[in-house]
Amino acid sequence: MQMLTVEQCQRADVERVFYRAFADAEGSAEGETILGLVRALIDTANQYRTQGFVAVDHTAVPIGGIFFTPLMFTNRASVMMLSPVAVAANYQGQGVGTYLIRQGLDALTRQGIELAVTYGDPQYYARFGFEVVSLAAVAPPHELAQPEGWQAMPLGDAPLPTLQGPSCCVPPFDKPALW
């Protein structure tokens, strides 16, 4: 397995991995929602400093993907949000998601990013070092349907930074229905 940037892969292959992973797990409507999000993230990547990574198999076929986007606060800009992450059904349970998350977080750490946040299953993300945080400590950009899924992880040796003000996300995520 190898990790490439989204730009190094065929766009249709990347989109297919995300659509299938979410459609297979949660239905075609969710697959379409995530496909639209992924398309918007790819289209605006340079404009908003979005970073996308893809795991490929030995034949260079994408088998998983992950995106990181800036989450901006009044007093700092070195916070990135991990979302979405997807793994092809026939590769789930084989460490592809773990590989993508660890490699992605390592890339952010090398870039000097201070904090990673995500919105998902606390039991899954705890193994990477994410912890559930209060909405007051790390304000999400929209009201959360499941506040217990809002998590953060300081990168490098830094403690959880003090964040001020509401957060602002990139336009593809600026839709209350996604939260």
N, C-alpha and C positions, 0 to 999 in steps of 0.2 A: 504494500500500500504506500502511496505517495500523496503528499498534499500539494496542490497547485492553487493559484489564484483563480477566481471566477473568469477573469479575462483570458486565461490560458486554455480555457475549455470551450467547447461548442455551447453556445447559449441554450439551444433547444435541449441538449443533454442535461444541463444543470436544471433547467425548468422542469424537466420530466422527473428528475429525482425528487424534487420538492413536491410536485403535484401528486405523484404516486404514493409517496410516504404518508402524506396527510390524507389523501383520498382513501387509501387502504385502511388507515387507522380510524378515521373519523367521518368518512363519507365524502362523496364527490363535491358537495357544497363547500366543505372545509378545504378540500384540495384546490378548488377554484379560488377561494379567498387567499390562500397562501401563494398560489401561482401569481395572482395579481400583485401581491406584496413583493414577491421575489422579482417580478418584472420591473416594478417601480424602483426597487433597490438597485438593480443592475443599471437601469436607465439614468439614475441620479447619483451613481457611486462617486464619480469624480467631484461633483458639485458639493456633496455633503460628507466627504471623507469616509464613505462606507467601505468596509473591507469584507470581501467574500472569499471563502476558501472552499475547495472541493477535494475530497478524497477520491482517488482513482485506483482502480485495480491494476493488475499486472499488464492489462491490455490498454490502459489509459482511458477506460470507461468510467465516468463518474458514478460513485456508489454512495456518496453522501456529501452534504454541504452545510455550511454555517456562515452566518453574517454577523458582523459587528458594526453598530452605528453609534455616532456620538449622541450622548445625552447631556444637554447643556444646562448648567446652573448659573445663577447670577455671579457667583464668585469663582468659577473654574470651568475649564473645558476639557479636562483630562479624564472624562468618564465615558466608557463605552458600554453599550447594551448588547448582550448576546441574544440574538433572535433573528430569524428562526434557525433551527438545526434540524436536519432530516437525514435519514439513512434508508437506503433501498431495502425493501422488505426481506429479500433473500440474503442481506448482509447484517441484519439486526442481530444483536446478541454476540457479535464477533469483535467488538471493540472499536468499530468505526466511529461511533459517536464520541466515545472517550478520546480517541486519537484526535479528532477534529477539535474538540473542546480544549484539550491540553495544549495542542500545537497552537491554536488560536490565542489562548491566554498567554502562552510564552511569547508569541509575536507582539502582543499588546505590551507586555512587560518590557521587552527590548525597546519598544518605542517610547517608554516613559509614561505610559498611561497609569494613573494612580488607582483607578477603581473600575471593576467590571460589575454590571448588574444584569439580572435576568428575571424573567417572569415565568415560572414553571413549577414542576414538582420538587418541593424541598428535599425529599429523600434522595432523588436522583442527583441533584446539583450539590448536595452537601459533600459528596465524596471528592469534589473538586476544590472545596474550600468555601463555597458560598454559604451564607447564613441568612436566614429570614431577618429583615430589617424593618423598623417601624417606618410608616409613611411619613412621619415627621422628620426622621433622620435622613431619608433619601426619598424625596417627594417624586412620585411617578407623574408623568405628564397628563394622565387622565385618571378618572376614578377606576379602581380595579374591581372586577367581578369577583376575584378571589385574592384578597389582600395577603393571605398566608403564602402565596406563591411569589411575592416580591422579595428578591434576595440580592445581596451584594457581597463582593469579595475584594478586599484591598489587594493590589498587585505589588509584587516586590516585597520590601520590608516595611512599607508604610502602614500605619494604622488606618482605620476608617476615617476618611477626611470629614471635616465639618462642611456641609453643603448648605448654601443659602438660597432661599427663594424657591419658587416652583421650578420644575424642570421643563425643558423643551426638547422634543424629539424631532427627528428628520421628518419631512412631509409624508413619506410613504407610511409611517407609523402614526401620523397625527389623525387617527380615526378612532373615536371612542369605542366603536364596535370591536376593535382588535384587543381591547383591554378588558 
